[in-house]
Amino acid sequence: MSAPRRSQLPPKLGPFVVGAKIGGGGMAAVYLGRRDIGDVPGQNLVALKVIKDNLAGNREYEVMFDDEARILSRLDHPNIIRHVAYGREDEFGYIAMELVLGRSLMDAWEACSQAGRHMPIDLGAHVGLCVAEALHYAHELKDESGKRLDVVHRDVNPTNIFLTYDGQVKLIDFGLAKAKGRAYKSAEGIVKGKVPYLAPEQITEEQIDHRADIYALGATLWEMTTGRRLFKRETDGETIRAIKAHDIPDPRSIVEGWYPESMWNIVERALAKDRAQRQQTAGELASDLRGMLAKYGRKAPMQEALAAFLEELFPGENTRQAAWLIEATEKAIPAMTMAPPAPPWRVLMRWIASRAQMKLPSTLMSNMRRTSWSSPSSTAAK
């Protein structure tokens, strides 16, 4: 049972001044935060994750939130969003994370889809390699006594893979992660994760392990390198039936142009219905992708290539977000008053379409695509 509605968010959470709301998900809202260091210009900007008001006092969500903070505090990897601090100010628990500017992998997929293209195969493999390395690190994590914590992310999908404007890849949102010592236990029959990326053993409610994350990353890789959805259907029920049917088209029959057989072999193995037939560790998957890139990847540094790809998809957005961040850094931030940049054209189109309950004219879509926008969702806000 939920507690009575809590008071208004305070101007400070621990040492952090609370700024504008910059995003959020189903469980939490995310605010811009700045470490309070007196008259010195604030250079320690963070993303402050706080449980949404309507879930405050809900014991289940509070425990999940605390569990996420404990898991994040143990993780230190360049491809995992960095934990800065965790604390509680009165009834407000918060997680402070590094603030990074960029776009989710799903944003990139949608932008490619609008343009009738897919992510270049070597860039998709590079992103997959970075995520696989992050997952392997998390899966192998040990406690102070040297015992494995058996961390399973359980929500690997394109919305939880963040691409920074300078070409870094970050795995985010460990809110559903499974680990030894976690206080929250899922109720029987409750499946965690986004349905289109659930492994078959999650659908059949078997005991899961780290290989469920490998399957989810395999589904993500298939979608990124084909420009299509793999199992997503109109309803969750239809999506689950598609996962059970396990009909996985060979990308070489879909993608125009060349698709390396070795890439398909890697993705197909990661998507094996029998988890014993998948790569047995995310490290093995990373090694496979690294070998494929060594043979077929471009010679230019992949981080620079990914940054250039994002600039191509979202022209000028990096500059606008950087200017907004500098403004936030150089002055005090009154809570909830600093307006972030305007929403991206895709979000605006969806809003208009939902209001009008009709398809947008192609001319309007074309005009809006040519318009440059920035968004608070361009920060890692998970």
Buried (B, 14 or more C-beta within 10 A) or exposed (E): EEEEEEEEBEBBBBBBBBBBBBBBBEBBBBBBBBBBEEEEEBEBBBBBBBBBEEBBBBEEBBBBBBBBBBBBEBBEBEBBBBBBBBBEBEEBBBBBBBBBBBBBBBBBBBBBBBEEEBBBBBBBBBBBBBBBBBBBBBBBBEEEEEEEBBBBBBBBBBBBBBBBBBBBBBBBBBBBBBBEEBEBEBEEEEBBBBBBBBBBBBBEEEEBBBBBBBBBBBBBBBBBBBBBBBBBBEEEEEBBEBBEEEEBEEBBEBBEEEBBEBBBEBBBBBBBBEBEEBBEBBBBBBBBBBEBBEEBBEEEEBBEBBBEBBBEBBEEBBEBBEEBBEEBBEEEBEBBEBEBBBBBBBBBBEEEEEEEEEEBEEEEBEEBBEEBBBBBBBBBBB
